[in-house]
Amino acid sequence: MKLELKRIGNSTGLILPKELLARLGLEQGDAVFVTETAEGLVIGKRDDTFEKGMAIAREAMKTYSQALKEPAK
């Protein structure tokens, strides 16, 4: 599907057709993540539970950074 970036006020936006929004399970006002991969961009719905888990994991990695640097014995 080819989409075009459009000027929206002083910004640039990407207009997603309603059929694509339905397939992605998105609706107007939803927060999304855009991830860059080797194949291109991936757009997905924001997952607050995943984000909370990642915040916990980042804190644990910071707390135990020295132990994580040591090779396993």
N, C-alpha and C positions, 0 to 999 in steps of 0.2 A: 504494500500500500504506500503510495507516494503522498506525502504531506508537505505543505509549504509553510515556512515561517512567515508570520504576518506582523506588521507594526500595530501595536496596541498602545495608544498614547505615546509615552516616551520609552516604552519597552518593546520587546519582541516576544511574541507568543506563538505557540503551536496549537492550532485548532484541531481537536480530535473529533471525528464523526461519531454520532451517537451509537452506531453499530459497533465501533471499536471500544467505546466506553462500556457498552453492555458486555462485550466479550472479556474485558479486563476487570469487570465488576466495580467500575468506578462511576462516580456521579459528580456533578459540579460541586466544588467546595472541598472535595477529598484531597488529602495530602498524599503525594506520591514520591517515590524515590526514582532517580535516574541513575543507573549504574553503567559505567563504561566497561565494555568487555572487548576482547580481541575481535569479535565478530561485529561489534557496533554498540548501540545503546539499548539498554533494557529498561522499560518503564514498568513499575509495579506499585501496588497499593502499599501505603505505609502501614507497618505492623508495630503498634506500640509495645506489645508484649516482647517482640524480638528486640526492639530498641532498649527496653529495660534490661533484658538479659545481656545485651552487648555492653551496656554501661557497667553491669556487675563484673563481667569478664574483663573489661579494661581496667577496672579498679584492682581486681585480683592480680592481673599481669603486672601492674605497677607495684603493688605491694610485694609480690614474690619475684620481681625481675631478676634478682641475683640468682635465686634458685633455678629459674628458668634458663639462665645462661650456662649453668654447669651441665656437663654431659652426664647422661644417665649411667649409673654403675651397676 
